[in-house]
Structures are given as C-alpha cells and as structure tokens.
Amino acid sequence: MILYFSYVPYRTEWRYGHLAHRIALVDLGHVGENIYLASTSIGLGTCGIGACVTSICDEMFELDGENEFILYSQPFGKVNPEDFAKEKSFYEFVEKEGL
C-alpha cells in the first residue's frame, strides 16, 4: 500500500506567510515518522519518498499541480526476510566505524 500526501499551499500561507512551507514540511515529517513507528510496531516496513514525479502523481489524483499537489509518498508493507540480511550487510560499515 502507498500513502500519498498532497499539499494545499493556501491552507498554511494565509496564516504563516513566507514560513508556511517550512511548517507544512515539519508537520509532514511528524506524520511520516509516526507511520515509521506504527509500521515497525506491527512488523511492516516503510520508506518515505519525497522524490516522486509530481506531475504523474497530480494527474493520477486529478490535482491541478498548483493549488494542490503531491508532496510526499510513503509505501508500507511486508518486508521479505532476505531483505533484512541485504540491508544489514549494506550498513555494516556503520557498525565497523562505530557510527
């Protein structure tokens, strides 16, 4: 399953002015982190994705791309056991370097 998050700039701009986008992104970060926590607690995996092709996502959800647009997506689901081993080996340097 994939969650898509859209943003309507006006909803924050009228109140926060030029800081609106920062506040919206911080709020989105809080939501994303809670999805990470919830997914992990029930044994699912997730990955926040900010680098999606916005125009395709906007078209998919019939958004105009200006007054409302997709800002973030986050798939979640079951993680294959063999992927745990791959990820652990990928991050082996973290343990070696004590990071």
OpenMM code with the backbone's topology and positions (N, CA, C; nanometers):
from openmm import Vec3, app, unit

residues = "MET ILE LEU TYR PHE SER TYR VAL PRO TYR ARG THR GLU TRP ARG TYR GLY HIS LEU ALA HIS ARG ILE ALA LEU VAL ASP LEU GLY HIS VAL GLY GLU ASN ILE TYR LEU ALA SER THR SER ILE GLY LEU GLY THR CYS GLY ILE GLY ALA CYS VAL THR SER ILE CYS ASP GLU MET PHE GLU LEU ASP GLY GLU ASN GLU PHE ILE LEU TYR SER GLN PRO PHE GLY LYS VAL ASN PRO GLU ASP PHE ALA LYS GLU LYS SER PHE TYR GLU PHE VAL GLU LYS GLU GLY LEU".split()
positions = [
    Vec3(0.0845, -0.1163, 0.0000),
    Vec3(0.0000, 0.0000, 0.0000),
    Vec3(0.0893, 0.1230, 0.0000),
    Vec3(0.0443, 0.2269, -0.0652),
    Vec3(0.1190, 0.3525, -0.0695),
    Vec3(0.0276, 0.4663, -0.0249),
    Vec3(0.0774, 0.5466, 0.0658),
    Vec3(0.0075, 0.6681, 0.1067),
    Vec3(0.0665, 0.7849, 0.0288),
    Vec3(-0.0187, 0.8692, -0.0249),
    Vec3(0.0250, 0.9898, -0.0952),
    Vec3(-0.0256, 1.1101, -0.0165),
    Vec3(0.0600, 1.2094, -0.0006),
    Vec3(0.0235, 1.3292, 0.0743),
    Vec3(0.0246, 1.4493, -0.0188),
    Vec3(-0.0866, 1.5180, -0.0238),
    Vec3(-0.0938, 1.6381, -0.1062),
    Vec3(-0.0840, 1.7617, -0.0167),
    Vec3(-0.0513, 1.8714, -0.0797),
    Vec3(-0.0342, 1.9982, -0.0088),
    Vec3(-0.1167, 2.1047, -0.0784),
    Vec3(-0.1910, 2.1806, -0.0007),
    Vec3(-0.2678, 2.2943, -0.0495),
    Vec3(-0.2036, 2.4182, 0.0141),
    Vec3(-0.1157, 2.4873, -0.0595),
    Vec3(-0.0405, 2.5985, -0.0021),
    Vec3(-0.1256, 2.7035, 0.0698),
    Vec3(-0.2396, 2.7379, 0.0143),
    Vec3(-0.3214, 2.8430, 0.0738),
    Vec3(-0.3591, 2.8127, 0.2186),
    Vec3(-0.3779, 2.6857, 0.2496),
    Vec3(-0.4223, 2.6485, 0.3840),
    Vec3(-0.3217, 2.6860, 0.4924),
    Vec3(-0.1950, 2.7004, 0.4564),
    Vec3(-0.0951, 2.7436, 0.5547),
    Vec3(-0.0457, 2.8856, 0.5278),
    Vec3(-0.0461, 2.9274, 0.4018),
    Vec3(0.0078, 3.0591, 0.3674),
    Vec3(-0.0697, 3.1742, 0.4298),
    Vec3(-0.2003, 3.1626, 0.4384),
    Vec3(-0.2790, 3.2733, 0.4926),
    Vec3(-0.2415, 3.3007, 0.6379),
    Vec3(-0.1959, 3.1952, 0.7070),
    Vec3(-0.1644, 3.2111, 0.8485),
    Vec3(-0.0163, 3.2344, 0.8751),
    Vec3(0.0698, 3.1600, 0.8055),
    Vec3(0.2126, 3.1624, 0.8361),
    Vec3(0.2968, 3.2413, 0.7369),
    Vec3(0.2359, 3.2949, 0.6339),
    Vec3(0.3092, 3.3767, 0.5376),
    Vec3(0.4231, 3.3013, 0.4717),
    Vec3(0.5411, 3.3663, 0.4657),
    Vec3(0.6544, 3.3071, 0.3945),
    Vec3(0.7128, 3.1845, 0.4651),
    Vec3(0.6747, 3.1574, 0.5889),
    Vec3(0.7225, 3.0389, 0.6612),
    Vec3(0.6307, 2.9175, 0.6425),
    Vec3(0.5240, 2.9341, 0.5676),
    Vec3(0.4221, 2.8296, 0.5532),
    Vec3(0.4792, 2.6965, 0.5054),
    Vec3(0.5667, 2.7009, 0.4068),
    Vec3(0.6182, 2.5764, 0.3502),
    Vec3(0.7048, 2.5007, 0.4515),
    Vec3(0.7802, 2.5738, 0.5305),
    Vec3(0.8609, 2.5086, 0.6344),
    Vec3(0.7720, 2.4370, 0.7348),
    Vec3(0.6692, 2.5050, 0.7781),
    Vec3(0.5793, 2.4479, 0.8786),
    Vec3(0.5087, 2.3252, 0.8229),
    Vec3(0.4648, 2.3334, 0.6980),
    Vec3(0.3980, 2.2186, 0.6353),
    Vec3(0.4931, 2.0995, 0.6258),
    Vec3(0.6184, 2.1235, 0.5907),
    Vec3(0.7147, 2.0145, 0.5785),
    Vec3(0.7479, 1.9529, 0.7141),
    Vec3(0.7568, 2.0358, 0.8167),
    Vec3(0.7808, 1.9822, 0.9514),
    Vec3(0.6631, 1.8949, 0.9938),
    Vec3(0.5416, 1.9427, 0.9711),
    Vec3(0.4231, 1.8637, 1.0049),
    Vec3(0.4210, 1.7315, 0.9280),
    Vec3(0.4570, 1.7370, 0.8013),
    Vec3(0.4614, 1.6153, 0.7206),
    Vec3(0.5672, 1.5197, 0.7737),
    Vec3(0.6785, 1.5729, 0.8211),
    Vec3(0.7812, 1.4898, 0.8821),
    Vec3(0.7297, 1.4182, 1.0051),
    Vec3(0.6479, 1.4869, 1.0847),
    Vec3(0.5893, 1.4241, 1.2033),
    Vec3(0.4962, 1.3096, 1.1634),
    Vec3(0.4164, 1.3324, 1.0624),
    Vec3(0.3254, 1.2279, 1.0148),
    Vec3(0.4054, 1.1084, 0.9625),
    Vec3(0.5071, 1.1366, 0.8811),
    Vec3(0.5903, 1.0298, 0.8262),
    Vec3(0.6581, 0.9478, 0.9345),
    Vec3(0.7105, 1.0155, 1.0363),
    Vec3(0.7765, 0.9436, 1.1458),
    Vec3(0.6782, 0.8544, 1.2201),
    Vec3(0.5570, 0.9015, 1.2389),
    Vec3(0.4563, 0.8179, 1.3057),
    Vec3(0.4183, 0.6964, 1.2219),
    Vec3(0.4223, 0.7107, 1.0904),
    Vec3(0.3983, 0.5944, 1.0039),
    Vec3(0.5130, 0.4949, 1.0188),
    Vec3(0.6363, 0.5464, 1.0271),
    Vec3(0.7510, 0.4575, 1.0524),
    Vec3(0.7312, 0.3819, 1.1835),
    Vec3(0.6965, 0.4534, 1.2889),
    Vec3(0.6790, 0.3909, 1.4203),
    Vec3(0.5660, 0.2881, 1.4200),
    Vec3(0.4530, 0.3251, 1.3613),
    Vec3(0.3377, 0.2344, 1.3577),
    Vec3(0.3693, 0.1106, 1.2737),
    Vec3(0.4327, 0.1307, 1.1587),
    Vec3(0.4671, 0.0179, 1.0723),
    Vec3(0.5607, -0.0788, 1.1425),
    Vec3(0.6641, -0.0243, 1.2049),
    Vec3(0.7608, -0.1080, 1.2751),
    Vec3(0.6948, -0.1843, 1.3885),
    Vec3(0.6030, -0.1200, 1.4581),
    Vec3(0.5392, -0.1853, 1.5728),
    Vec3(0.4544, -0.3060, 1.5334),
    Vec3(0.4090, -0.3103, 1.4095),
    Vec3(0.3286, -0.4243, 1.3644),
    Vec3(0.4035, -0.5119, 1.2630),
    Vec3(0.5352, -0.4918, 1.2570),
    Vec3(0.6190, -0.5783, 1.1738),
    Vec3(0.6175, -0.5480, 1.0252),
    Vec3(0.5845, -0.4256, 0.9883),
    Vec3(0.5858, -0.3862, 0.8477),
    Vec3(0.7037, -0.2940, 0.8210),
    Vec3(0.7381, -0.2788, 0.6951),
    Vec3(0.8429, -0.1867, 0.6556),
    Vec3(0.7826, -0.0675, 0.5851),
    Vec3(0.8561, 0.0434, 0.5830),
    Vec3(0.8100, 0.1635, 0.5144),
    Vec3(0.9297, 0.2446, 0.4694),
    Vec3(0.9060, 0.3385, 0.3808),
    Vec3(1.0119, 0.4253, 0.3307),
    Vec3(0.9477, 0.5540, 0.2801),
    Vec3(0.9846, 0.6658, 0.3399),
    Vec3(0.9322, 0.7937, 0.2948),
    Vec3(0.9992, 0.8353, 0.1653),
    Vec3(0.9202, 0.8806, 0.0695),
    Vec3(0.9735, 0.9177, -0.0620),
    Vec3(0.9272, 1.0595, -0.0953),
    Vec3(1.0238, 1.1487, -0.1050),
    Vec3(0.9928, 1.2856, -0.1436),
    Vec3(1.0244, 1.3121, -0.2894),
    Vec3(1.0984, 1.2217, -0.3516),
    Vec3(1.1421, 1.2404, -0.4901),
    Vec3(1.0551, 1.1594, -0.5848),
    Vec3(0.9288, 1.1966, -0.5928),
    Vec3(0.8398, 1.1293, -0.6879),
    Vec3(0.8119, 1.2251, -0.8037),
    Vec3(0.7668, 1.1727, -0.9145),
    Vec3(0.7352, 1.2559, -1.0298),
    Vec3(0.6000, 1.3211, -1.0025),
    Vec3(0.6062, 1.4429, -0.9558),
    Vec3(0.4868, 1.5132, -0.9102),
    Vec3(0.3796, 1.5220, -1.0183),
    Vec3(0.4200, 1.5505, -1.1412),
    Vec3(0.3204, 1.5677, -1.2476),
    Vec3(0.2385, 1.4402, -1.2686),
    Vec3(0.3026, 1.3246, -1.2608),
    Vec3(0.2306, 1.1977, -1.2780),
    Vec3(0.1362, 1.1746, -1.1603),
    Vec3(0.1860, 1.2001, -1.0392),
    Vec3(0.1022, 1.1821, -0.9199),
    Vec3(-0.0164, 1.2785, -0.9207),
    Vec3(0.0089, 1.4029, -0.9578),
    Vec3(-0.1003, 1.5007, -0.9635),
    Vec3(-0.2074, 1.4584, -1.0629),
    Vec3(-0.1631, 1.4096, -1.1769),
    Vec3(-0.2575, 1.3633, -1.2787),
    Vec3(-0.3383, 1.2444, -1.2276),
    Vec3(-0.2705, 1.1523, -1.1579),
    Vec3(-0.3360, 1.0326, -1.1061),
    Vec3(-0.4485, 1.0696, -1.0088),
    Vec3(-0.4262, 1.1732, -0.9288),
    Vec3(-0.5259, 1.2140, -0.8300),
    Vec3(-0.6093, 1.3340, -0.8751),
    Vec3(-0.5943, 1.3712, -1.0020),
    Vec3(-0.6691, 1.4821, -1.0618),
    Vec3(-0.6485, 1.6127, -0.9849),
    Vec3(-0.5226, 1.6418, -0.9518),
    Vec3(-0.4871, 1.7666, -0.8849),
    Vec3(-0.4324, 1.8628, -0.9890),
    Vec3(-0.4503, 1.9921, -0.9666),
    Vec3(-0.4065, 2.0896, -1.0674),
    Vec3(-0.2558, 2.1160, -1.0666),
    Vec3(-0.1847, 2.0718, -0.9643),
    Vec3(-0.0411, 2.0889, -0.9596),
    Vec3(0.0042, 2.2263, -0.9135),
    Vec3(-0.0884, 2.3152, -0.8891),
    Vec3(-0.0538, 2.4500, -0.8429),
    Vec3(-0.1229, 2.4831, -0.7112),
    Vec3(-0.2548, 2.4678, -0.7072),
    Vec3(-0.3296, 2.4939, -0.5846),
    Vec3(-0.3298, 2.3728, -0.4911),
    Vec3(-0.3009, 2.2570, -0.5469),
    Vec3(-0.2841, 2.1345, -0.4683),
    Vec3(-0.1949, 2.0410, -0.5476),
    Vec3(-0.0987, 1.9810, -0.4787),
    Vec3(-0.0057, 1.8917, -0.5461),
    Vec3(0.0478, 1.7882, -0.4474),
    Vec3(0.0928, 1.6756, -0.5030),
    Vec3(0.1506, 1.5696, -0.4210),
    Vec3(0.2893, 1.6154, -0.3770),
    Vec3(0.3155, 1.5980, -0.2485),
    Vec3(0.4408, 1.6433, -0.1913),
    Vec3(0.5273, 1.5271, -0.1429),
    Vec3(0.4626, 1.4144, -0.1119),
    Vec3(0.5333, 1.3070, -0.0419),
    Vec3(0.4536, 1.1783, -0.0595),
    Vec3(0.5232, 1.0679, -0.0630),
    Vec3(0.4545, 0.9386, -0.0641),
    Vec3(0.5275, 0.8450, 0.0313),
    Vec3(0.4549, 0.7477, 0.0809),
    Vec3(0.5147, 0.6546, 0.1760),
    Vec3(0.4509, 0.5169, 0.1607),
    Vec3(0.5219, 0.4271, 0.0912),
    Vec3(0.4719, 0.2900, 0.0817),
    Vec3(0.4989, 0.2150, 0.2118),
    Vec3(0.4164, 0.1187, 0.2405),
    Vec3(0.4426, 0.0321, 0.3555),
    Vec3(0.3863, -0.1052, 0.3275),
    Vec3(0.4473, -0.2037, 0.3905),
    Vec3(0.4024, -0.3411, 0.3689),
    Vec3(0.4988, -0.4404, 0.4298),
    Vec3(0.4768, -0.5639, 0.3955),
    Vec3(0.5555, -0.6749, 0.4488),
    Vec3(0.6973, -0.6712, 0.3918),
    Vec3(0.7962, -0.6953, 0.4771),
    Vec3(0.9365, -0.6984, 0.4351),
    Vec3(0.9799, -0.8436, 0.4197),
    Vec3(1.0395, -0.8759, 0.3059),
    Vec3(1.0893, -1.0115, 0.2830),
    Vec3(1.2083, -1.0399, 0.3741),
    Vec3(1.2140, -1.1570, 0.4362),
    Vec3(1.3244, -1.1904, 0.5273),
    Vec3(1.4634, -1.1749, 0.4645),
    Vec3(1.4778, -1.2091, 0.3356),
    Vec3(1.6096, -1.1956, 0.2726),
    Vec3(1.6527, -1.0494, 0.2599),
    Vec3(1.5564, -0.9569, 0.2612),
    Vec3(1.5910, -0.8155, 0.2541),
    Vec3(1.6554, -0.7658, 0.3831),
    Vec3(1.6217, -0.8275, 0.4967),
    Vec3(1.6845, -0.7892, 0.6235),
    Vec3(1.8350, -0.8136, 0.6166),
    Vec3(1.8738, -0.9281, 0.5636),
    Vec3(2.0153, -0.9616, 0.5523),
    Vec3(2.0863, -0.8660, 0.4565),
    Vec3(2.0229, -0.8339, 0.3452),
    Vec3(2.0820, -0.7405, 0.2487),
    Vec3(2.1027, -0.6030, 0.3123),
    Vec3(2.0028, -0.5568, 0.3857),
    Vec3(2.0133, -0.4255, 0.4488),
    Vec3(2.1223, -0.4249, 0.5559),
    Vec3(2.1275, -0.5310, 0.6339),
    Vec3(2.2293, -0.5401, 0.7391),
    Vec3(2.3689, -0.5353, 0.6786),
    Vec3(2.3910, -0.6076, 0.5688),
    Vec3(2.5232, -0.6060, 0.5054),
    Vec3(2.5536, -0.4695, 0.4431),
    Vec3(2.4522, -0.4022, 0.3926),
    Vec3(2.4705, -0.2694, 0.3342),
    Vec3(2.5191, -0.1696, 0.4395),
    Vec3(2.4661, -0.1802, 0.5604),
    Vec3(2.5008, -0.0863, 0.6666),
    Vec3(2.6089, -0.1393, 0.7610),
    Vec3(2.6808, -0.2415, 0.7192),
    Vec3(2.7865, -0.2992, 0.8009),
    Vec3(2.8918, -0.1955, 0.8404),
    Vec3(2.9183, -0.1028, 0.7505),
    Vec3(3.0192, -0.0011, 0.7776),
    Vec3(2.9832, 0.0840, 0.8990),
    Vec3(2.8560, 0.0998, 0.9265),
    Vec3(2.8127, 0.1796, 1.0411),
    Vec3(2.8641, 0.1164, 1.1705),
    Vec3(2.8504, -0.0136, 1.1812),
    Vec3(2.8985, -0.0845, 1.2991),
    Vec3(3.0508, -0.0838, 1.3050),
    Vec3(3.1169, -0.1041, 1.1895),
    Vec3(3.2635, -0.1056, 1.1860),
    Vec3(3.3216, 0.0287, 1.2278),
    Vec3(3.2609, 0.1362, 1.1830),
    Vec3(3.3100, 0.2709, 1.2110),
    Vec3(3.2590, 0.3242, 1.3454),
    Vec3(3.1683, 0.2513, 1.4084),
    Vec3(3.1113, 0.2963, 1.5349),
    Vec3(3.0242, 0.4203, 1.5207),
    Vec3(2.9561, 0.4298, 1.4082),
    Vec3(2.8707, 0.5475, 1.3831),
    Vec3(2.7338, 0.5349, 1.4427),
] * unit.nanometer
topology = app.Topology()
chain = topology.addChain("A")
for resn in residues:
    res = topology.addResidue(resn, chain)
    for name in ("N", "CA", "C"):
        topology.addAtom(name, app.Element.getBySymbol(name[0]), res)
